[in-house]
Amino acid sequence: MLNTYIEIAKVEKAASRIKDLVRHTPLIKMPNFSERYEAEIYFKREDLQRVRSYKIRGAFNKISSLVENKEVSTVVCSSAGNHAQGVAQVCHFLGIKGVIFMPITTPQQKVQQVKMFGREHIEIRLIGDTYDASYKVARAYCEDKNFEFVHPFDDEKIIEGQATVGLEMLEDLDQPLDFLFVPVGGGGLVSGLISVFKKASPNTKIIAVEPEGAPSLSNSLLKGSNTTLDHIDKFVDGAAVKRIGDLPFAICKNGVDKVLVVPEGKICSTLLSLYNEKAIVVEPAGALSVAALDQYKEEIKGKRIACIISGGNNDISRMEEIKERSMLHEGLKHYFMVTFPQRAGALKEFVVNVLGETDDITYFEYAKKNSRARSTAVVGIELKSHQNFQPLIERMKELGFYGEYLNDSPQLFQFLI
């Protein structure tokens, strides 16, 4: 229903309000991706935005509208990521105070980024082990001090600000899009884009993309009402929420054309591909929309496509885990419990007769137990091709080394990566 959406006039007012701080980011045609998918593919580069994500749009629209309407000296938010950086930058720009609550577990790199953008206008309070705990304290603090809370996504002014991404895209395009792929976490961005495109480009299909470990929108659509997930995988931290916002969900349930769920490993492979092929540095959530293209490759042939690159705040310390998850997804990294007979030359036999010419041992943990005829080692093996996996298994079984395949045992496997 159209009346569920945010009014275009409000989005246009938001665009005017935020133009002094927010950049009009480029919409870039990607020849290599266009050739790969036999389509006309564009990237909307919000990773080139100030604070390297679109989040500054909603934060600026919300905070500046508060300042316009009444005397506001302090705003509060709870975030461990891009929203906190956006709020911090806006507070510095407007010269007001921001109190930002972050979990104690927030990486120091993210804390320092928020300090850098907010400078003397920001007070950071580290409290709680999770975002939910930090959020509850922040809301209680607002009520006690009568300060304004800046929600990361479940707020009309936030959605209006995020929707300005869509206005820019329509301004830059000379023909309508057939498909728009949008990453989804709390839903502020996708609900804003739905509001713009359903009014100004109604034939454009909106494809929402979620991480497999946090499918809050698809789960809620399946149940018919906004529902909180019991558990999530927090790896795609910019899009991993237990519950999509209530206002975004009301817009999405009428406006989203399809929801795709992408495995975290596929997201990692896409992230690495973007860097290796085009030197584009994105965070996991920033790669979500591109990672979904393989699932829709038949539908998008010959069509005009845009993917929202939502952010580029990737912590360099995560790259080893990103590479590991990518290789696991591609079938190039495997962990086993390998049984070794306790005799001289057993390891050499394994290396010479079990491993293929291009196979490589990347992890090995072994404890010799003198009272047993055979002992077990945890072995990680990297392959050059996923086609080498089955022959490896067959050689291990034939020569008596096979114990257990750990990639399919999550409770054991979680300790290895």
Order of alpha helices (4+ residues) and beta strands (2+ residues): alpha-beta-alpha-beta-alpha-beta-alpha-beta-alpha-beta-alpha-beta-alpha-beta-alpha-beta-alpha-alpha-beta-alpha-alpha-beta-alpha-beta-alpha-beta-beta-alpha-beta-alpha
